[in-house]
Amino acid sequence: MDYIGIDIGSTAAKVVVRGAHPQQFILPTGWSSRETADNIRERLTAGGVCLSPDHSRTVATGYGRGNVPFADKMVTEITCHARAGAAHGSPDCTIIDVGGQDTKVIRIEGGMVSDFLMNDKCAAGTGKFLEIMANRLCVGLEELFALAAQGTPLAISALCTVFAESEVISCIGEGKPRADIAAGVVDSVASKVATLCSRQALLPDIYLTGGLCHSPYFISRLSDKLGRTVRALPDGHFAGALGASLLAERMK
Amino acid sequence: MIALPKNFETYPEARKAGFLRMKALKDQGQRVVGVFCSFVPTELIYAAGAIPIGLCAFTEEPIPAAEAHLPRNLCPLIKASYGFALTDTCPYFYFSDFIIGETTCDGKRKMFELLDEIKPTYVMQLPPSKVAPHALESWKAEMVRLRRQLEEFYGIEITDEAIREAIRRKNHERDVMLRFMELGKLNPAALSGYEIGTRLDASAFSFDLEERCNEIEARTREVLESWEKNVKGTESRRPRLLVTGCPNTGVRDKIIKAVEEMGADVVCFDACNGLRDKLRKVDETKPVMDALAEKYLDITCSVMSPNPQRLTDIGDMIDQYEVDGVIEIILQACHTYNIEAYEVKRYVTEQKGKAYLCLETDYSQADKGQIATRLGAFLEMLG
């Protein structure tokens, strides 16, 4: 039996298989969730996974969860991240998921979600903000963090991504060092995520999930802002898919 | 002769019908007063031989027109109401003889100054708190002032007897509406929260009070009979939700309908289009102006500071309606509800041990997907 978790996010689609053919992979979501789901089906089949009900169960999550025709069930990414956090972090913890288009703070008690917050209709404090600013600075995300680590943060005070981009452009125009601008950008995201966190009582164990797990620099900035230790959840980029796979196993 | 708006011929059929219906009423000499808020004592309007019509608006359509005068970052209800007035597209505003506003929230208070340029707008000065002893006195003086305004506007005398009669009829209406909403106490649920809300909203446009009560009573009986026969004694695993906060009509599809389609039952509303002003009636034994002042100062809207009775009422509703979770709806830029949400959350989660979700939104469809994800996660959390 294979338990398949598929997390179609706004930027990347993540897949975790547990059971007879364990594997995990990631691919860009592209413009069509349906096409992404087809690609995932091909990758899974090539990896020896049989999608018939006798051999596998599939849970889909993420904003594209409604576009996975072979999924047995859809679950929101909040519940899936929580499930992964309880399994790979601890049964009582706070999960901070900085996603491509939204950021969530999830409180988990006794392995269950007891509260969650999401950012409101705004890209500030999300992966999208970093992506736009990295583009503007002509670097990739990893390079942005590497640059930022060498810089002194410039204040980027605009609350709106579009205006913050103008602020960055002004900084470029004034000939400010790229490293300082990059540090300012990361600082701005960390501040906004921390502000969202302040609206909920954080538990002692705090884990980061989502694409920014790979950046120790971001984690240290966020820890500083919160005055608390934030750790990356192991395989945190796959947290949604892992949670979905764990939920697939529990399905009757 | 009462004229229709200039652009009448371009209106869609449903809107034309609304205008013609109101015009027919006006042609018969019916007095019509436009109101916005449940703080306005409609008893006085009935006693003046007029009908009160609610002008709060719930659609996105007139908002761009309103934004020519009002800031974008303002409550959608205020913008929509003003936009309808500005564009002559609301038959109820158009055919109102005058408007009664009130100093409830800052947004409405200042909007009324602009509204007055379109149609005479009389504003009641509501005290921001009922704690001080003079609050009741000053509110009673406002009741007297409104009574005089109606008398002068229509050139009539309003007798105590007429007010007493209007109080009796309105109290009866409150009873009828309350009994309908109390169907929500039935477990498993007897009807959807979507129906409770839409039916109550629609009934407000049935202008004859008796007819309005008869319609709601008939539906109450019908639902109860069907529940006794088909549902009573069965088990339901659908979580039962209380909806609280700002007026929810404009976001009913996006939130209430959506969460019910996902498998929950909305059984109870702590809102001005819900139980809020139905729980306590006007005292029929007291002098009429005192009784009205007391009742209409005792509304648990977040504009009142402090507002502890709202929490007590929410607590009672959680118990009586066997509620599993609370969804708070905040309309964009409604500061008083938005701030009070912190207290509501603390009370619901810590004192009552129930789950709580707060959604801040407006009348647009832009956040439909995000809201669906939050509602989905909330239901998964309730298990």
HADDOCK unambig.tbl for C-alpha pairs under 7 A between the chains (distance, minus, plus):
assign (segid A and resid 76 and name CA) (segid B and resid 373 and name CA) 6.12 0.50 0.50
assign (segid A and resid 76 and name CA) (segid B and resid 376 and name CA) 6.28 0.50 0.50
assign (segid A and resid 76 and name CA) (segid B and resid 377 and name CA) 5.59 0.50 0.50
assign (segid A and resid 78 and name CA) (segid B and resid 377 and name CA) 5.98 0.50 0.50
assign (segid A and resid 79 and name CA) (segid B and resid 377 and name CA) 6.17 0.50 0.50
assign (segid A and resid 79 and name CA) (segid B and resid 380 and name CA) 6.90 0.50 0.50
assign (segid A and resid 113 and name CA) (segid B and resid 381 and name CA) 5.57 0.50 0.50
assign (segid A and resid 114 and name CA) (segid B and resid 381 and name CA) 6.77 0.50 0.50
assign (segid A and resid 121 and name CA) (segid B and resid 367 and name CA) 6.72 0.50 0.50
